Amino acid sequence: MDDFWPAVFALAPTVLIGLVFWFIMRALIRSDKSERKALAKIEAEERAKLGLPLEKVTAE
């Protein structure tokens, strides 16, 4: 049992950095998805104003 805590303390920084990286990547991917959705909405509105045919928008 004496070897357990040093191993946990040795692995903790790696796990924490991995979690921080995961949260950052998740935020970037979600923001990109939200931005694409907003741009598609704006493009559809502009096409409607110009009387152009609407394109199909696929929601992912």
C-alpha positions in Angstrom: 0.0 0.0 0.0 3.0 2.3 0.4 3.5 2.3 -3.4 -0.1 3.3 -4.1 -0.1 7.0 -3.3 3.2 7.9 -5.0 1.8 6.3 -8.2 -1.4 8.3 -7.9 0.5 11.5 -7.3 2.7 10.7 -10.3 -0.2 10.1 -12.6 -2.4 13.0 -11.4 -0.7 15.8 -13.4 -1.0 13.8 -16.6 -4.7 13.0 -16.0 -5.4 16.7 -15.2 -3.6 18.0 -18.3 -5.6 15.4 -20.3 -8.9 16.6 -18.9 -8.0 20.3 -19.5 -7.1 19.4 -23.1 -10.3 17.5 -23.6 -12.5 20.4 -22.3 -10.7 22.8 -24.6 -11.1 20.6 -27.6 -14.7 20.0 -26.8 -15.4 23.8 -26.5 -13.6 24.4 -29.8 -15.6 21.7 -31.6 -18.9 22.9 -30.1 -18.2 26.5 -31.0 -17.4 25.6 -34.6 -20.6 23.6 -34.8 -22.6 26.6 -33.5 -20.9 29.0 -35.9 -21.6 26.8 -38.9 -25.3 26.7 -37.9 -25.5 30.5 -37.5 -23.7 31.1 -40.8 -26.1 28.7 -42.5 -29.1 30.6 -41.1 -27.7 33.9 -42.3 -27.0 32.5 -45.7 -30.5 31.2 -46.0 -31.9 34.6 -45.0 -29.7 36.4 -47.6 -30.7 33.9 -50.3 -34.4 34.5 -49.5 -33.9 38.3 -49.7 -32.4 37.9 -53.2 -35.0 35.4 -54.3 -32.5 32.6 -54.9 -33.5 29.0 -54.3 -32.9 27.7 -50.8 -30.3 25.0 -50.4 -31.0 22.1 -48.1 -29.3 22.5 -44.8 -28.3 19.3 -43.1 -28.3 19.4 -39.3 -25.5 17.3 -37.8 
